[in-house]
Amino acid sequence: MSEILKVIGLMSGTSLDGIDAAVLETDGQDVIRPGAALTLPYDSQTRALLRDAIDTARQVAQGAPVPQAIREAERHLTEAHARAVAALLDKSGVRDVALIGFHGQTILHRPERRWTWQIGDGALLARLTGIGVVNDFRSADMKAGGQGAPLIPLYHAALARQSRLAQPIAIVNIGGVGNVTYIDGDTVLAFDTGPGNAPIDDWMHRHTQTPVDQDGAFARSGRIKSEALDAMLAHAYFTRLPPKSLDRMDFGTEAVAVLSPADGAATLTAFTAASIAQARAHFPQAPETWVVTGGGRHNKFLMDQLRARVNVPVLATEDVGWDGDAMEAEGFAYLAVRSLRGLPLSLPTTTGVRQPITGGKFYAV
């Protein structure tokens, strides 16, 4: 049996809401013991820096040089992650952490060009924390023909093995982008389903100057406009066979631009739910249960919309004893150990990579 390590995982998702940090004890295979976790919300300055970095990254993709602003955003982001590690160590009292799994912040994901860009300086984080760091989880997969995403499915499968949930199950992460892991015994399939919270959050930011639709209350006050919803669901992405993945900006809000703020929020929320439900077309069998993680599970209107479309139990992670706020951070802790031990991080059925492949880069203190 491999040694069990105590690891910190860090995740800052495309929703731009903050940093999730979690302690995990794991051998990188079947032993999973979650520990303390916390979320360090981004302040308005950090969120603005990251929004600017995302906008600028698209210009770099068209041939512009990498500007100093992105380098400054990367340093600012890395220092924020170091503060999250310090806060988690203080909260947990843990002192014998062997490793940090550091995802960084995705500012551009273009799988069709074999290009993904996560800012975050692994060497700097190792120096600031005094703990070895694994980052750059996606590049090796993309170089080997994969989509580079989603990467948490192997952790989902490990959790499912430890649970008593009847299979097949679908574990849905609703972050900025939505993704799903289908698990039935040894079968693990995964892909991005479509938009997650990103278009909703961008709509709320533009029309209400608030970062999110708290509990989905604003969307619930509006009406779903079927014509706009049907137009968005006609996007070619949904009929493309998986594996497949998306960038945060692949689905915007143009289709609802003429709607009232409340109706636009309602229609965008229904769009996220409907695109997740449509993922069933790519499963071998209908899931017995859907388990929802990520920030989207807090949106009650979104959860109601999803339940109405799948007609089987739709549970939040807390309903099955998992921490939905910490799951992705735990997942990157798990992947960091797998990287250290040369174990696969992705499979042909999760990213489309030609064969199971490891990845990540290690930075010693």
Secondary structure as the mmCIF struct_conf table of DSSP 4:
data_model
#
loop_
_struct_conf.conf_type_id
_struct_conf.id
_struct_conf.beg_label_comp_id
_struct_conf.beg_label_asym_id
_struct_conf.beg_label_seq_id
_struct_conf.end_label_comp_id
_struct_conf.end_label_asym_id
_struct_conf.end_label_seq_id
HELX_LH_PP_P HELX_LH_PP_P1 SER A 2 ILE A 4
STRN STRN1 LEU A 5 SER A 12
TURN_TY1_P TURN_TY1_P1 THR A 14 SER A 15
BEND BEND1 ASP A 17 ASP A 17
STRN STRN2 GLY A 18 THR A 26
BEND BEND2 GLY A 28 ASP A 30
STRN STRN3 ILE A 32 PRO A 41
HELX_LH_PP_P HELX_LH_PP_P2 TYR A 42 ASP A 43
HELX_RH_AL_P HELX_RH_AL_P1 SER A 44 ALA A 61
TURN_TY1_P TURN_TY1_P2 GLN A 62 GLY A 63
HELX_LH_PP_P HELX_LH_PP_P3 ALA A 64 PRO A 67
HELX_RH_AL_P HELX_RH_AL_P2 GLN A 68 SER A 92
STRN STRN4 LEU A 99 ARG A 110
HELX_RH_3T_P HELX_RH_3T_P1 PRO A 111 ARG A 113
TURN_TY1_P TURN_TY1_P3 ARG A 114 ARG A 114
STRN STRN5 TRP A 115 ILE A 119
HELX_RH_AL_P HELX_RH_AL_P3 GLY A 122 THR A 129
TURN_TY1_P TURN_TY1_P4 GLY A 130 GLY A 130
BEND BEND3 ILE A 131 ILE A 131
STRN STRN6 VAL A 133 ASN A 135
BEND BEND4 ARG A 138 ARG A 138
HELX_RH_AL_P HELX_RH_AL_P4 SER A 139 LYS A 143
TURN_TY1_P TURN_TY1_P5 ALA A 144 GLY A 145
TURN_TY1_P TURN_TY1_P6 ILE A 152 ILE A 152
HELX_RH_AL_P HELX_RH_AL_P5 PRO A 153 GLN A 162
BEND BEND5 SER A 163 SER A 163
BEND BEND6 GLN A 167 PRO A 168
STRN STRN7 ILE A 169 ILE A 174
BEND BEND7 GLY A 175 GLY A 176
STRN STRN8 VAL A 177 ASP A 184
TURN_TY1_P TURN_TY1_P7 GLY A 185 ASP A 186
STRN STRN9 THR A 187 PRO A 195
BEND BEND8 ASN A 197 ASN A 197
HELX_RH_AL_P HELX_RH_AL_P6 ALA A 198 THR A 208
BEND BEND9 GLN A 209 GLN A 209
BEND BEND10 PRO A 211 VAL A 212
HELX_RH_3T_P HELX_RH_3T_P2 GLN A 214 GLY A 216
HELX_RH_AL_P HELX_RH_AL_P7 ALA A 217 ARG A 220
TURN_TY1_P TURN_TY1_P8 SER A 221 SER A 221
BEND BEND11 GLY A 222 GLY A 222
HELX_RH_AL_P HELX_RH_AL_P8 SER A 226 LEU A 233
TURN_TY1_P TURN_TY1_P9 ALA A 234 ALA A 234
HELX_RH_3T_P HELX_RH_3T_P3 ALA A 236 THR A 239
BEND BEND12 ARG A 240 ARG A 240
HELX_LH_PP_P HELX_LH_PP_P4 LEU A 241 LEU A 241
BEND BEND13 PRO A 242 PRO A 243
HELX_RH_3T_P HELX_RH_3T_P4 ARG A 248 ASP A 250
BEND BEND14 PHE A 251 PHE A 251
BEND BEND15 THR A 253 THR A 253
HELX_RH_3T_P HELX_RH_3T_P5 GLU A 254 VAL A 256
TURN_TY1_P TURN_TY1_P10 ALA A 257 VAL A 258
BEND BEND16 LEU A 259 LEU A 259
HELX_RH_AL_P HELX_RH_AL_P9 PRO A 261 ALA A 277
HELX_RH_3T_P HELX_RH_3T_P6 GLN A 278 HIS A 282
BEND BEND17 PHE A 283 GLN A 285
BEND BEND18 GLU A 288 GLU A 288
STRN STRN10 THR A 289 THR A 293
BEND BEND19 GLY A 294 GLY A 294
HELX_RH_3T_P HELX_RH_3T_P7 GLY A 295 HIS A 298
HELX_RH_AL_P HELX_RH_AL_P10 LYS A 300 VAL A 310
BEND BEND20 VAL A 312 VAL A 312
STRN STRN11 VAL A 314 ALA A 316
HELX_RH_3T_P HELX_RH_3T_P8 THR A 317 VAL A 320
TURN_TY1_P TURN_TY1_P11 GLY A 321 GLY A 321
TURN_TY1_P TURN_TY1_P12 GLY A 324 ALA A 326
HELX_RH_AL_P HELX_RH_AL_P11 MET A 327 LEU A 340
TURN_TY1_P TURN_TY1_P13 ARG A 341 GLY A 342
BEND BEND21 LEU A 345 LEU A 345
STRN STRN12 SER A 346 SER A 346
HELX_RH_AL_P HELX_RH_AL_P12 PRO A 348 THR A 351
BEND BEND22 ARG A 354 GLN A 355
STRN STRN13 ILE A 357 ILE A 357
STRN STRN14 LYS A 361 TYR A 363
#
